[in-house]
């Protein structure tokens, strides 16, 4: 009987230690994965902005579209939901795309990108009126020489 009690106590102690250690390790691993996902988003945003600043209009458009597609795939991950910096960068990328399309004469596509930007900002709790976003797009278009993509 004493041996059964001793085995039961040992098993209970082992389970308790295992649960505590597993919980700590799981939290640490989740934290590392979230940090890696956030740094991937930040790195890609920087790369696409650099390409946007240095490239011709077609390549600038491709860089911003690539980033927005990456952002959409990242936002489907549980750990990246609510990643405010990623959503802000995505909204800004949509505004740059809207400016590119506005300058190219594609008003309907520009309008869609403004709505996408508005949705991106709204998802972090910033409800920016469409008229204000249109002003930002117009400012981007007006401040850049014609042979460069609007920044």
LOKOL-966209 format. One record per residue: residue in three letters; residue number from 1; y negated, z negated, x negated of N, C-alpha, C in turn. Coordinates in steps of 0.2 Angstrom, whole numbers. Example, Ala and Ser with C-alpha at 12.3 -4.5 7.8 and 13.67 -1.06 7.14 Angstrom:
residues 2
+-----+-----+-------+-------+-------+-------+-------+-------+-------+-------+-------+
:   r :   k :   n.Y :   n.Z :   n.X :  ca.Y :  ca.Z :  ca.X :   c.Y :   c.Z :   c.X :
+-----+-----+-------+-------+-------+-------+-------+-------+-------+-------+-------+
: Ala :   1 :    28 :   -39 :   -66 :    22 :   -39 :   -62 :    16 :   -39 :   -66 :
: Ser :   2 :    11 :   -35 :   -64 :     5 :   -36 :   -68 :     0 :   -39 :   -64 :
+-----+-----+-------+-------+-------+-------+-------+-------+-------+-------+-------+
END
This chain:
residues 151
+-----+-----+-------+-------+-------+-------+-------+-------+-------+-------+-------+
:   r :   k :   n.Y :   n.Z :   n.X :  ca.Y :  ca.Z :  ca.X :   c.Y :   c.Z :   c.X :
+-----+-----+-------+-------+-------+-------+-------+-------+-------+-------+-------+
: Unk :   1 :     6 :     0 :    -4 :     0 :     0 :     0 :    -6 :     0 :    -4 :
: Unk :   2 :    -6 :    -4 :   -10 :   -12 :    -4 :   -14 :   -13 :     2 :   -18 :
: Unk :   3 :    -8 :     6 :   -19 :    -8 :    12 :   -23 :   -11 :    17 :   -18 :
: Unk :   4 :   -10 :    17 :   -12 :   -13 :    22 :    -7 :   -20 :    20 :    -6 :
: Unk :   5 :   -22 :    14 :    -6 :   -29 :    12 :    -5 :   -33 :    14 :   -11 :
: Unk :   6 :   -30 :    13 :   -17 :   -33 :    16 :   -23 :   -34 :    23 :   -24 :
: Unk :   7 :   -29 :    27 :   -22 :   -29 :    34 :   -21 :   -35 :    36 :   -16 :
: Unk :   8 :   -35 :    33 :   -11 :   -40 :    35 :    -6 :   -47 :    33 :    -8 :
: Unk :   9 :   -48 :    28 :   -12 :   -55 :    26 :   -14 :   -56 :    31 :   -20 :
: Unk :  10 :   -52 :    33 :   -24 :   -53 :    38 :   -29 :   -55 :    45 :   -26 :
: Unk :  11 :   -51 :    47 :   -21 :   -52 :    53 :   -18 :   -59 :    53 :   -15 :
: Unk :  12 :   -61 :    48 :   -11 :   -68 :    47 :    -8 :   -73 :    47 :   -13 :
: Unk :  13 :   -72 :    44 :   -19 :   -77 :    44 :   -24 :   -78 :    51 :   -27 :
: Unk :  14 :   -72 :    54 :   -28 :   -73 :    61 :   -31 :   -76 :    66 :   -26 :
: Unk :  15 :   -75 :    65 :   -20 :   -78 :    69 :   -15 :   -86 :    68 :   -15 :
: Unk :  16 :   -88 :    62 :   -15 :   -95 :    60 :   -15 :   -98 :    63 :   -21 :
: Unk :  17 :   -95 :    62 :   -27 :   -98 :    64 :   -33 :   -99 :    72 :   -33 :
: Unk :  18 :   -93 :    75 :   -30 :   -93 :    82 :   -30 :   -98 :    85 :   -25 :
: Unk :  19 :   -99 :    82 :   -19 :  -104 :    84 :   -14 :  -111 :    83 :   -17 :
: Unk :  20 :  -113 :    78 :   -21 :  -119 :    77 :   -23 :  -121 :    82 :   -29 :
: Unk :  21 :  -116 :    82 :   -34 :  -117 :    87 :   -39 :  -117 :    94 :   -36 :
: Unk :  22 :  -113 :    96 :   -32 :  -113 :   103 :   -29 :  -120 :   104 :   -25 :
: Unk :  23 :  -122 :    99 :   -22 :  -129 :   100 :   -18 :  -134 :   101 :   -23 :
: Unk :  24 :  -134 :    97 :   -29 :  -140 :    98 :   -34 :  -139 :   105 :   -37 :
: Unk :  25 :  -133 :   107 :   -39 :  -132 :   113 :   -42 :  -134 :   119 :   -38 :
: Unk :  26 :  -132 :   119 :   -31 :  -134 :   124 :   -26 :  -141 :   125 :   -26 :
: Unk :  27 :  -145 :   119 :   -25 :  -152 :   119 :   -25 :  -155 :   122 :   -31 :
: Unk :  28 :  -153 :   121 :   -37 :  -155 :   123 :   -43 :  -154 :   131 :   -43 :
: Unk :  29 :  -148 :   133 :   -42 :  -146 :   140 :   -42 :  -151 :   144 :   -37 :
: Unk :  30 :  -151 :   141 :   -31 :  -156 :   145 :   -26 :  -163 :   145 :   -29 :
: Unk :  31 :  -165 :   140 :   -32 :  -172 :   140 :   -35 :  -173 :   146 :   -40 :
: Unk :  32 :  -168 :   146 :   -44 :  -168 :   151 :   -49 :  -168 :   158 :   -46 :
: Unk :  33 :  -163 :   159 :   -41 :  -163 :   166 :   -38 :  -170 :   167 :   -34 :
: Unk :  34 :  -173 :   163 :   -31 :  -179 :   164 :   -28 :  -184 :   166 :   -33 :
: Unk :  35 :  -185 :   162 :   -39 :  -189 :   163 :   -44 :  -188 :   170 :   -47 :
: Unk :  36 :  -182 :   173 :   -48 :  -181 :   179 :   -50 :  -183 :   185 :   -45 :
: Unk :  37 :  -182 :   183 :   -39 :  -184 :   188 :   -34 :  -192 :   189 :   -34 :
: Unk :  38 :  -195 :   183 :   -34 :  -202 :   183 :   -34 :  -205 :   187 :   -40 :
: Unk :  39 :  -202 :   185 :   -46 :  -204 :   189 :   -52 :  -203 :   196 :   -52 :
: Unk :  40 :  -197 :   198 :   -49 :  -196 :   205 :   -48 :  -201 :   209 :   -44 :
: Unk :  41 :  -203 :   205 :   -38 :  -208 :   208 :   -34 :  -215 :   209 :   -37 :
: Unk :  42 :  -217 :   204 :   -41 :  -223 :   204 :   -45 :  -223 :   209 :   -50 :
: Unk :  43 :  -218 :   209 :   -54 :  -217 :   214 :   -59 :  -218 :   222 :   -56 :
: Unk :  44 :  -214 :   223 :   -51 :  -215 :   229 :   -48 :  -222 :   231 :   -45 :
: Unk :  45 :  -225 :   226 :   -42 :  -232 :   227 :   -40 :  -236 :   229 :   -46 :
: Unk :  46 :  -236 :   225 :   -51 :  -240 :   227 :   -57 :  -238 :   234 :   -60 :
: Unk :  47 :  -232 :   236 :   -60 :  -230 :   242 :   -62 :  -233 :   248 :   -58 :
: Unk :  48 :  -232 :   247 :   -51 :  -235 :   252 :   -46 :  -242 :   253 :   -47 :
: Unk :  49 :  -246 :   247 :   -48 :  -253 :   247 :   -48 :  -255 :   251 :   -55 :
: Unk :  50 :  -252 :   249 :   -60 :  -253 :   253 :   -66 :  -252 :   260 :   -66 :
: Unk :  51 :  -247 :   262 :   -63 :  -245 :   269 :   -61 :  -251 :   272 :   -57 :
: Unk :  52 :  -253 :   269 :   -52 :  -258 :   271 :   -47 :  -264 :   272 :   -51 :
: Unk :  53 :  -266 :   267 :   -55 :  -273 :   268 :   -59 :  -273 :   274 :   -64 :
: Unk :  54 :  -267 :   275 :   -67 :  -267 :   280 :   -72 :  -264 :   287 :   -70 :
: Unk :  55 :  -261 :   288 :   -64 :  -258 :   294 :   -63 :  -262 :   299 :   -58 :
: Unk :  56 :  -260 :   305 :   -57 :  -263 :   309 :   -53 :  -261 :   307 :   -46 :
: Unk :  57 :  -264 :   310 :   -41 :  -264 :   308 :   -34 :  -256 :   308 :   -31 :
: Unk :  58 :  -253 :   313 :   -33 :  -246 :   313 :   -31 :  -241 :   308 :   -34 :
: Unk :  59 :  -242 :   306 :   -40 :  -239 :   301 :   -43 :  -241 :   294 :   -41 :
: Unk :  60 :  -248 :   294 :   -40 :  -250 :   287 :   -37 :  -247 :   286 :   -30 :
: Unk :  61 :  -247 :   291 :   -26 :  -244 :   290 :   -19 :  -236 :   288 :   -20 :
: Unk :  62 :  -233 :   291 :   -25 :  -226 :   290 :   -26 :  -225 :   282 :   -28 :
: Unk :  63 :  -229 :   280 :   -33 :  -229 :   273 :   -35 :  -230 :   268 :   -29 :
: Unk :  64 :  -235 :   269 :   -25 :  -236 :   265 :   -20 :  -231 :   265 :   -14 :
: Unk :  65 :  -228 :   271 :   -13 :  -223 :   271 :    -8 :  -216 :   268 :   -11 :
: Unk :  66 :  -215 :   269 :   -17 :  -209 :   265 :   -20 :  -210 :   258 :   -20 :
: Unk :  67 :  -216 :   255 :   -21 :  -217 :   248 :   -20 :  -216 :   246 :   -13 :
: Unk :  68 :  -219 :   249 :    -8 :  -218 :   247 :    -1 :  -211 :   247 :     1 :
: Unk :  69 :  -207 :   252 :    -1 :  -200 :   252 :     0 :  -196 :   247 :    -3 :
: Unk :  70 :  -198 :   245 :    -9 :  -195 :   239 :   -12 :  -196 :   233 :    -9 :
: Unk :  71 :  -203 :   232 :    -7 :  -205 :   226 :    -3 :  -201 :   225 :     3 :
: Unk :  72 :  -200 :   231 :     7 :  -197 :   231 :    13 :  -189 :   228 :    12 :
: Unk :  73 :  -186 :   231 :     7 :  -179 :   229 :     6 :  -179 :   221 :     3 :
: Unk :  74 :  -184 :   219 :     0 :  -184 :   212 :    -3 :  -186 :   208 :     3 :
: Unk :  75 :  -190 :   210 :     8 :  -191 :   205 :    14 :  -185 :   204 :    18 :
: Unk :  76 :  -180 :   208 :    17 :  -174 :   207 :    21 :  -169 :   201 :    18 :
: Unk :  77 :  -171 :   199 :    12 :  -167 :   194 :     9 :  -170 :   187 :    12 :
: Unk :  78 :  -165 :   183 :    13 :  -167 :   176 :    16 :  -172 :   173 :    11 :
: Unk :  79 :  -170 :   173 :     5 :  -174 :   169 :     0 :  -181 :   172 :    -1 :
: Unk :  80 :  -182 :   178 :     1 :  -189 :   181 :     0 :  -193 :   181 :     6 :
: Unk :  81 :  -191 :   179 :    12 :  -195 :   179 :    18 :  -200 :   174 :    17 :
: Unk :  82 :  -206 :   176 :    19 :  -212 :   171 :    18 :  -215 :   172 :    11 :
: Unk :  83 :  -213 :   176 :     7 :  -216 :   177 :     0 :  -223 :   180 :     0 :
: Unk :  84 :  -228 :   175 :     1 :  -234 :   177 :     2 :  -237 :   182 :    -3 :
: Unk :  85 :  -236 :   181 :    -9 :  -239 :   186 :   -14 :  -236 :   193 :   -13 :
: Unk :  86 :  -230 :   193 :   -12 :  -226 :   200 :   -11 :  -229 :   203 :    -5 :
: Unk :  87 :  -231 :   200 :     1 :  -233 :   202 :     7 :  -241 :   204 :     6 :
: Unk :  88 :  -244 :   201 :     2 :  -251 :   203 :     0 :  -251 :   209 :    -4 :
: Unk :  89 :  -247 :   209 :    -9 :  -247 :   215 :   -13 :  -245 :   221 :    -9 :
: Unk :  90 :  -240 :   220 :    -4 :  -238 :   226 :     0 :  -244 :   228 :     5 :
: Unk :  91 :  -248 :   224 :     8 :  -253 :   225 :    12 :  -258 :   229 :     8 :
: Unk :  92 :  -260 :   227 :     2 :  -264 :   231 :    -3 :  -262 :   238 :    -4 :
: Unk :  93 :  -255 :   238 :    -6 :  -252 :   245 :    -7 :  -253 :   250 :    -1 :
: Unk :  94 :  -252 :   247 :     5 :  -253 :   251 :    11 :  -260 :   253 :    12 :
: Unk :  95 :  -265 :   249 :    10 :  -272 :   251 :    10 :  -274 :   257 :     5 :
: Unk :  96 :  -270 :   256 :    -1 :  -271 :   261 :    -6 :  -268 :   268 :    -3 :
: Unk :  97 :  -262 :   267 :     0 :  -259 :   273 :     3 :  -264 :   276 :     8 :
: Unk :  98 :  -267 :   272 :    12 :  -271 :   274 :    17 :  -277 :   278 :    14 :
: Unk :  99 :  -280 :   276 :     9 :  -286 :   279 :     5 :  -284 :   286 :     3 :
: Unk : 100 :  -278 :   286 :     0 :  -275 :   292 :    -3 :  -275 :   297 :     3 :
: Unk : 101 :  -272 :   295 :     8 :  -271 :   300 :    14 :  -277 :   302 :    17 :
: Unk : 102 :  -282 :   297 :    17 :  -289 :   298 :    20 :  -292 :   304 :    16 :
: Unk : 103 :  -292 :   303 :    10 :  -295 :   308 :     5 :  -292 :   315 :     6 :
: Unk : 104 :  -285 :   315 :     7 :  -281 :   321 :     8 :  -282 :   324 :    14 :
: Unk : 105 :  -285 :   321 :    19 :  -287 :   324 :    26 :  -281 :   322 :    31 :
: Unk : 106 :  -277 :   318 :    29 :  -271 :   316 :    33 :  -273 :   309 :    37 :
: Unk : 107 :  -277 :   310 :    42 :  -280 :   304 :    46 :  -274 :   300 :    50 :
: Unk : 108 :  -270 :   304 :    53 :  -265 :   300 :    56 :  -260 :   296 :    52 :
: Unk : 109 :  -258 :   299 :    46 :  -254 :   295 :    41 :  -258 :   289 :    38 :
: Unk : 110 :  -265 :   290 :    37 :  -269 :   285 :    35 :  -269 :   279 :    40 :
: Unk : 111 :  -270 :   281 :    46 :  -270 :   276 :    51 :  -264 :   272 :    52 :
: Unk : 112 :  -258 :   276 :    51 :  -252 :   272 :    51 :  -251 :   267 :    45 :
: Unk : 113 :  -254 :   269 :    39 :  -254 :   264 :    33 :  -258 :   258 :    34 :
: Unk : 114 :  -264 :   260 :    38 :  -268 :   254 :    39 :  -265 :   249 :    44 :
: Unk : 115 :  -261 :   252 :    49 :  -258 :   247 :    54 :  -252 :   244 :    50 :
: Unk : 116 :  -249 :   247 :    45 :  -244 :   244 :    41 :  -247 :   238 :    37 :
: Unk : 117 :  -253 :   239 :    34 :  -256 :   234 :    30 :  -258 :   228 :    35 :
: Unk : 118 :  -260 :   230 :    41 :  -262 :   224 :    45 :  -256 :   220 :    47 :
: Unk : 119 :  -250 :   223 :    48 :  -244 :   220 :    50 :  -242 :   215 :    44 :
: Unk : 120 :  -243 :   218 :    38 :  -241 :   214 :    32 :  -245 :   208 :    31 :
: Unk : 121 :  -252 :   209 :    32 :  -256 :   203 :    32 :  -255 :   198 :    37 :
: Unk : 122 :  -253 :   201 :    43 :  -252 :   197 :    49 :  -246 :   192 :    48 :
: Unk : 123 :  -241 :   195 :    44 :  -235 :   191 :    43 :  -236 :   185 :    39 :
: Unk : 124 :  -242 :   184 :    35 :  -243 :   178 :    32 :  -248 :   174 :    35 :
: Unk : 125 :  -250 :   176 :    41 :  -255 :   172 :    45 :  -262 :   174 :    45 :
: Unk : 126 :  -263 :   180 :    42 :  -270 :   183 :    41 :  -271 :   189 :    46 :
: Unk : 127 :  -274 :   187 :    52 :  -275 :   193 :    57 :  -281 :   196 :    55 :
: Unk : 128 :  -281 :   201 :    51 :  -287 :   205 :    49 :  -288 :   211 :    54 :
: Unk : 129 :  -294 :   211 :    57 :  -295 :   216 :    62 :  -295 :   223 :    59 :
: Unk : 130 :  -292 :   228 :    63 :  -291 :   235 :    60 :  -298 :   238 :    58 :
: Unk : 131 :  -303 :   236 :    61 :  -310 :   239 :    59 :  -312 :   237 :    52 :
: Unk : 132 :  -310 :   230 :    50 :  -311 :   228 :    43 :  -307 :   231 :    38 :
: Unk : 133 :  -301 :   233 :    40 :  -296 :   236 :    36 :  -299 :   243 :    35 :
: Unk : 134 :  -301 :   247 :    40 :  -304 :   253 :    39 :  -310 :   253 :    35 :
: Unk : 135 :  -314 :   248 :    35 :  -320 :   247 :    30 :  -317 :   247 :    23 :
: Unk : 136 :  -312 :   243 :    22 :  -309 :   243 :    15 :  -307 :   249 :    13 :
: Unk : 137 :  -303 :   253 :    17 :  -301 :   260 :    15 :  -307 :   264 :    13 :
: Unk : 138 :  -312 :   264 :    17 :  -318 :   268 :    16 :  -321 :   266 :    10 :
: Unk : 139 :  -321 :   260 :     8 :  -324 :   258 :     2 :  -320 :   260 :    -4 :
: Unk : 140 :  -313 :   260 :    -3 :  -309 :   262 :    -9 :  -310 :   270 :   -10 :
: Unk : 141 :  -311 :   274 :    -5 :  -312 :   281 :    -5 :  -318 :   282 :    -8 :
: Unk : 142 :  -324 :   279 :    -6 :  -330 :   280 :    -9 :  -332 :   278 :   -16 :
: Unk : 143 :  -328 :   274 :   -19 :  -329 :   271 :   -25 :  -326 :   275 :   -31 :
: Unk : 144 :  -321 :   280 :   -29 :  -317 :   283 :   -34 :  -319 :   290 :   -35 :
: Unk : 145 :  -320 :   293 :   -41 :  -321 :   300 :   -42 :  -316 :   304 :   -39 :
: Unk : 146 :  -318 :   310 :   -37 :  -313 :   315 :   -33 :  -307 :   316 :   -37 :
: Unk : 147 :  -307 :   317 :   -44 :  -301 :   319 :   -47 :  -296 :   313 :   -49 :
: Unk : 148 :  -298 :   307 :   -47 :  -294 :   301 :   -48 :  -291 :   299 :   -41 :
: Unk : 149 :  -285 :   295 :   -41 :  -283 :   292 :   -34 :  -288 :   287 :   -33 :
: Unk : 150 :  -289 :   285 :   -26 :  -293 :   280 :   -24 :  -289 :   273 :   -26 :
: Unk : 151 :  -293 :   268 :   -29 :  -290 :   262 :   -31 :  -292 :   257 :   -26 :
+-----+-----+-------+-------+-------+-------+-------+-------+-------+-------+-------+
END
